[in-house]
Amino acid sequence: MTKNSLVYVIPCSGIGKTLGTVGRKATYKLIEELRPQETRTTCLALLTVGDKAIVDKIRNVPCISIDGCPVRCAQKNIEASKGLLLKRFLVTDVLRKNRNLKPKGIIKLNPEGEKLAMLLAKEVAITVDNIIRDE
């Protein structure tokens, strides 16, 4: 796989927060089910502490951030590391478009949270396809 056919999707940590869990779950659905050949992820904490290998990767590979809340920790850490951030997603934006879904849970999401995560993953998958097509 060439670097032009790979996109890094980096979710926020959002530990202890339902919307952070939705973002992480969406990331895993994307990299494990929807676009396993085209996507990878990394631990946000490694980026935060400036792990050289991770920082070098995100500077050379297109990145997408997924944040659970408007604080946008994933986005800010990619930007602070001078990463190649091409698109930003916010779980609250997807929730706003799907007000009927009420995600609950932290370790295990309820069915509505799982559905919201899949909707987000599908939206991100379209962006991944567009990034790869345009490379």
Residue pairs with C-beta under 8 A, 6 or more apart in sequence:
1 37
3 60
3 61
4 132
4 135
5 37
5 38
5 132
5 135
6 38
6 39
6 40
6 61
6 62
7 35
7 38
7 39
7 40
7 61
7 62
7 63
7 64
7 86
7 128
7 131
7 132
8 39
8 40
8 41
8 42
8 57
8 58
8 61
8 62
8 63
8 64
9 27
9 30
9 31
9 39
9 40
9 41
9 63
9 64
9 66
9 124
9 128
10 27
10 41
10 42
10 44
10 47
10 58
10 63
10 64
10 65
10 66
10 74
10 77
10 78
11 20
11 23
11 24
11 26
11 27
11 41
11 44
11 65
11 66
11 67
11 68
11 74
12 20
12 23
12 24
12 44
12 65
12 66
12 67
12 68
12 69
12 71
12 72
12 73
12 74
13 20
13 44
13 45
13 73
14 20
14 21
14 23
14 24
14 67
14 68
14 69
14 73
16 106
17 68
17 69
17 106
18 68
18 103
18 104
18 105
18 106
18 109
18 113
19 68
19 69
19 91
19 92
19 95
19 103
20 68
20 69
20 91
21 68
21 103
21 105
21 106
21 107
21 109
21 113
22 68
22 91
22 95
22 103
22 109
22 113
22 116
22 117
22 120
23 66
23 67
23 68
23 74
23 89
23 91
23 117
23 120
24 66
25 109
25 113
25 114
25 117
26 66
26 91
26 117
26 118
26 120
26 121
26 124
27 41
27 66
27 121
27 124
28 41
29 117
29 118
29 121
30 39
30 121
30 124
30 125
30 128
31 39
31 40
31 41
33 121
34 121
34 122
34 125
35 125
35 128
35 129
38 128
38 129
38 132
39 128
42 54
42 57
42 58
43 54
44 73
44 74
44 77
46 54
47 54
47 55
47 58
47 77
47 78
47 81
47 83
48 77
50 81
55 81
55 82
55 83
58 78
58 81
58 83
58 84
59 81
59 82
59 83
59 84
60 84
61 84
62 84
62 86
62 131
62 135
63 78
63 83
63 84
63 85
63 86
64 85
64 86
64 87
64 88
64 89
64 124
64 127
64 128
64 131
65 72
65 74
65 75
65 78
65 85
65 87
65 88
65 89
66 74
66 89
66 90
66 91
66 120
66 124
67 73
67 74
67 75
67 88
67 89
67 90
67 91
68 90
68 91
68 92
69 90
69 91
69 92
70 90
70 92
72 88
72 90
75 85
75 88
78 85
79 85
86 127
86 131
87 127
87 131
89 120
89 123
89 124
89 127
91 116
91 120
94 116
94 119
94 120
94 123
95 101
95 103
95 116
98 116
98 119
101 112
101 113
101 115
101 116
101 119
102 110
102 112
103 109
103 110
103 112
103 113
103 116
104 110
104 112
104 113
105 113
109 117
